Amino acid sequence: MDKYNLQNLMDEYITYKDVKQITKESYRRIFSEYIKYVNKLPKPPTREDIKTYREKLLERLEATSVQKHMVVIRGFYSWLYAEGKGENLAIGIKGVKIASSFKREALSIDQASKLIEHARSIADRGIVELRNYTIISLMITTGIRTIEVSRADSNDIMFVQDAQSLFLHGKGRDAKDAYAKLPEEIYQNIVAYLIARSDALL
């Protein structure tokens, strides 16, 4: 299999997969990196080349990211063989060990209070500090996730029942169909930041 055909087959595999568009984009990024590696090889990739690629990824990425790369690559070669389009070069190739001790621990009430207070104390230094205070207070008070904050827009704030609320677009969802109610203080923080940001852009 030449390198040109490999790219085409990976495109075909992405089209075949019954997954959300955001997942397909993730596959494309992973395959793009793999193709760059393959293009530097003097001949079509072998099983040993895939194992070497895994080790090279470990030199610059966290184990969890490398595991994701390997899952996608193994899935591609498994599909390739099942469809009669090529050899399954990745069969039996292991992923990477992820430390079982890895976990995200929530902040204690005292830690959360200190973080908000520190962010508040420096919020008047500039637009970045004000933005940080707004985001920190929003996340700690409502419990919304980082991805939901990054996808949020001022147009997502609407009055629902008895409170201003922020509609959310989280991981695995296609629409902003869930919302978090905003305490009055948090809502006013957001308004103050948006006003300050508009002034900063003038």
C-alpha positions as CSV (number, residue, x, y, z in Angstrom):
1,M,0.0,0.0,0.0
2,D,1.5,3.3,-1.0
3,K,1.3,6.5,1.0
4,Y,-1.2,8.1,-1.3
5,N,-3.6,5.2,-0.9
6,L,-3.1,5.3,2.9
7,Q,-4.4,8.8,3.0
8,N,-7.4,8.0,0.9
9,L,-8.3,5.0,2.9
10,M,-8.1,7.0,6.1
11,D,-10.5,9.5,4.6
12,E,-12.8,6.6,3.7
13,Y,-12.6,5.2,7.2
14,I,-13.6,8.6,8.8
15,T,-16.6,8.8,6.4
16,Y,-17.5,5.2,7.4
17,K,-17.4,5.8,11.1
18,D,-20.8,6.5,12.7
19,V,-19.6,9.1,15.1
20,K,-20.2,12.8,15.7
21,Q,-18.5,15.4,13.5
22,I,-16.3,16.6,16.4
23,T,-15.0,13.1,16.8
24,K,-14.3,12.8,13.1
25,E,-12.2,16.0,13.3
26,S,-10.3,14.4,16.2
27,Y,-9.6,11.4,14.0
28,R,-8.4,13.6,11.2
29,R,-5.9,15.3,13.5
30,I,-4.6,12.0,14.7
31,F,-4.3,10.6,11.2
32,S,-2.6,13.8,10.0
33,E,0.2,13.3,12.6
34,Y,0.5,9.6,11.6
35,I,0.7,10.4,7.9
36,K,3.5,12.9,8.6
37,Y,5.4,10.1,10.3
38,V,4.7,7.6,7.5
39,N,5.8,10.1,4.8
40,K,9.3,10.1,6.4
41,L,9.7,6.4,6.1
42,P,11.7,5.0,3.2
43,K,9.0,2.4,2.5
44,P,5.3,1.6,3.4
45,P,4.8,1.3,7.2
46,T,5.3,-2.1,9.0
47,R,4.1,-3.4,12.3
48,E,7.5,-2.4,13.8
49,D,7.0,1.2,12.5
50,I,3.7,1.5,14.3
51,K,5.3,0.4,17.6
52,T,8.1,2.9,17.0
53,Y,5.6,5.6,16.4
54,R,3.9,4.8,19.7
55,E,7.2,5.3,21.5
56,K,7.9,8.6,19.7
57,L,4.5,9.8,20.8
58,L,5.3,9.0,24.4
59,E,8.3,11.3,24.2
60,R,6.1,14.3,23.8
61,L,2.5,13.4,24.8
62,E,0.8,12.3,28.0
63,A,0.0,8.6,28.2
64,T,-3.8,9.3,27.9
65,S,-3.2,11.1,24.6
66,V,-1.0,8.4,23.2
67,Q,-3.6,5.8,24.2
68,K,-6.2,7.7,22.1
69,H,-3.9,7.8,19.1
70,M,-3.3,4.1,19.3
71,V,-7.0,3.3,19.7
72,V,-7.8,5.3,16.5
73,I,-4.9,3.8,14.5
74,R,-5.7,0.2,15.6
75,G,-9.3,0.8,14.7
76,F,-8.3,1.9,11.2
77,Y,-6.2,-1.1,10.5
78,S,-8.8,-3.4,11.9
79,W,-11.4,-1.9,9.5
80,L,-8.9,-2.1,6.7
81,Y,-8.5,-5.8,7.1
82,A,-12.2,-6.5,7.6
83,E,-13.0,-4.6,4.4
84,G,-10.4,-6.6,2.5
85,K,-8.5,-3.5,1.7
86,G,-5.2,-4.3,3.4
87,E,-3.3,-6.0,6.2
88,N,-4.0,-5.4,9.8
89,L,-0.5,-4.2,10.8
90,A,-1.7,-3.1,14.2
91,I,-3.2,-6.4,15.4
92,G,-1.9,-7.3,18.9
93,I,-0.1,-4.0,19.3
94,K,-0.6,-2.8,22.9
95,G,-1.6,0.7,23.9
96,V,0.1,2.4,26.8
97,K,-0.3,1.9,30.6
98,I,-2.1,4.8,32.2
99,A,-1.3,5.3,35.9
100,S,-4.3,4.2,38.0
101,S,-3.5,7.0,40.4
102,F,-4.5,9.6,37.8
103,K,-7.6,11.4,38.9
104,R,-9.1,14.9,39.1
105,E,-9.8,16.0,42.7
106,A,-12.3,18.7,43.4
107,L,-11.2,21.8,45.3
108,S,-12.2,22.0,48.9
109,I,-14.5,24.8,50.0
110,D,-11.6,26.6,51.6
111,Q,-9.5,26.2,48.4
112,A,-12.3,27.4,46.2
113,S,-13.0,30.5,48.4
114,K,-9.3,31.4,48.4
115,L,-9.1,31.1,44.6
116,I,-12.1,33.3,44.1
117,E,-10.8,35.9,46.6
118,H,-7.4,36.0,44.9
119,A,-8.9,36.4,41.5
120,R,-11.2,39.1,42.8
121,S,-8.3,41.0,44.5
122,I,-6.4,41.4,41.2
123,A,-9.4,41.7,38.8
124,D,-8.9,45.5,38.5
125,R,-5.4,45.1,37.1
126,G,-6.5,44.6,33.5
127,I,-9.0,43.0,31.1
128,V,-7.3,39.6,31.4
129,E,-7.4,39.5,35.2
130,L,-11.1,40.6,35.0
131,R,-11.8,37.8,32.6
132,N,-10.1,35.3,34.8
133,Y,-12.1,36.4,37.8
134,T,-15.3,36.2,35.8
135,I,-14.6,32.7,34.6
136,I,-13.3,31.4,37.9
137,S,-16.3,32.7,39.9
138,L,-18.7,31.3,37.2
139,M,-17.2,27.8,37.2
140,I,-16.9,27.5,40.9
141,T,-20.4,28.8,41.7
142,T,-22.3,26.9,39.0
143,G,-20.1,23.9,38.5
144,I,-20.0,24.1,34.7
145,R,-17.1,22.5,32.9
146,T,-14.2,24.0,31.0
147,I,-15.5,22.9,27.6
148,E,-18.9,24.5,28.4
149,V,-17.2,27.8,29.2
150,S,-15.0,27.7,26.1
151,R,-18.1,27.2,23.9
152,A,-20.2,29.8,25.7
153,D,-21.3,33.1,24.1
154,S,-23.0,36.2,25.5
155,N,-26.0,35.3,23.3
156,D,-26.4,32.1,25.3
157,I,-27.5,34.0,28.4
158,M,-31.3,34.2,28.6
159,F,-33.9,34.7,31.3
160,V,-35.5,31.4,32.2
161,Q,-38.3,31.3,34.8
162,D,-37.0,33.4,37.6
163,A,-33.3,33.9,36.8
164,Q,-30.7,34.7,34.1
165,S,-29.4,31.4,32.8
166,L,-26.5,30.3,30.6
167,F,-27.3,27.7,28.0
168,L,-24.6,25.1,27.7
169,H,-23.0,23.1,24.8
170,G,-21.1,20.3,26.5
171,K,-19.1,17.3,25.4
172,G,-21.2,14.8,23.5
173,R,-24.1,17.2,22.8
174,D,-25.1,18.7,19.5
175,A,-27.1,21.6,20.8
176,K,-27.2,24.0,23.7
177,D,-30.2,22.4,25.3
178,A,-29.2,22.4,29.0
179,Y,-28.7,25.5,31.1
180,A,-27.2,26.7,34.4
181,K,-28.9,29.4,36.5
182,L,-26.7,32.3,37.2
183,P,-26.7,33.8,40.7
184,E,-27.2,37.6,40.5
185,E,-23.6,38.4,41.5
186,I,-22.2,36.1,38.8
187,Y,-24.5,37.5,36.2
188,Q,-23.4,41.0,37.1
189,N,-19.7,39.9,36.9
190,I,-20.3,38.7,33.4
191,V,-22.0,41.9,32.4
192,A,-19.2,44.0,33.9
193,Y,-16.6,42.0,32.0
194,L,-18.5,42.2,28.7
195,I,-18.7,46.0,29.1
196,A,-15.0,46.3,30.0
197,R,-14.1,44.1,27.0
198,S,-16.1,46.2,24.6
199,D,-14.3,49.3,25.9
200,A,-10.9,47.6,25.6
201,L,-11.6,46.8,21.9
202,L,-12.5,50.4,21.0
